[in-house]
Amino acid sequence: MRAIAKGAEPLSLTRHRQSAHCDYDNYAPKEDLRESLVAEQGALCCYCTGRIRNGPTTMKIEHWRCQAHYPDEQLTFQNLLGACRGGEGQPGHLQHCDTHKGDRDLLWNPADPVRRIETRIQYDLDGTIRADDPVFEDQLNNVLNLNHTHIRNNRKGVLTGLLEWWTAEKPVPKARIEKAIADRTNAGGDLTPYCQVAVWWLKQKHARMAQ
């Protein structure tokens, strides 16, 4: 999971919200909304950070606060995120992200800059995602199912590749670490899936060098 910097909402959403009897279901130009979400998220799922693409079969529009319990926020852009399909149609234990979440609440929104979501998460070398806060850690596992074997193995693969690079290049200069972080955080285009795992690990190394 990585922090999402919300940009300007699509004009079609603004106009729809100003119309009479508006709701999410009768907002037709969802392609505009998906395009905005994909762009500001670097084409990564808001939760697992796997790849998403603009299309009704390649991503979901996630309501961080669900429509059923928070109808007043169904057209609030800050509440709307781009999510992967999350194993839709599979048994529950194989689902993840928004598909597994359903109408349940989450403690923190990755698009809330105050919460600084990236500072609340860490990763083990086997790809396990963890949180210091016990409530949020429970939600990572039981609401979002982000330690699903497939996702955990994807994160492990990123860390394994990074460790191989680090070992081959060691000692790695501080400037090289900073460049490696920048390469994985540039939001000017598509980001690499699960790149936040590498960013977290590199920042740990960078912080130790600064001590």
Secondary structure as GFF3:
##gff-version 3
##sequence-region A 1 211
A	DSSP	alpha_helix	11	17	.	.	.	ID=ss1
A	DSSP	alpha_helix	30	40	.	.	.	ID=ss2
A	DSSP	beta_strand	60	63	.	.	.	ID=ss3
A	DSSP	three_ten_helix	71	73	.	.	.	ID=ss4
A	DSSP	three_ten_helix	77	79	.	.	.	ID=ss5
A	DSSP	beta_strand	80	83	.	.	.	ID=ss6
A	DSSP	three_ten_helix	92	94	.	.	.	ID=ss7
A	DSSP	alpha_helix	97	101	.	.	.	ID=ss8
A	DSSP	three_ten_helix	117	120	.	.	.	ID=ss9
A	DSSP	beta_strand	121	123	.	.	.	ID=ss10
A	DSSP	beta_strand	129	131	.	.	.	ID=ss11
A	DSSP	alpha_helix	134	142	.	.	.	ID=ss12
A	DSSP	alpha_helix	149	169	.	.	.	ID=ss13
A	DSSP	alpha_helix	174	185	.	.	.	ID=ss14
A	DSSP	alpha_helix	195	210	.	.	.	ID=ss15
###
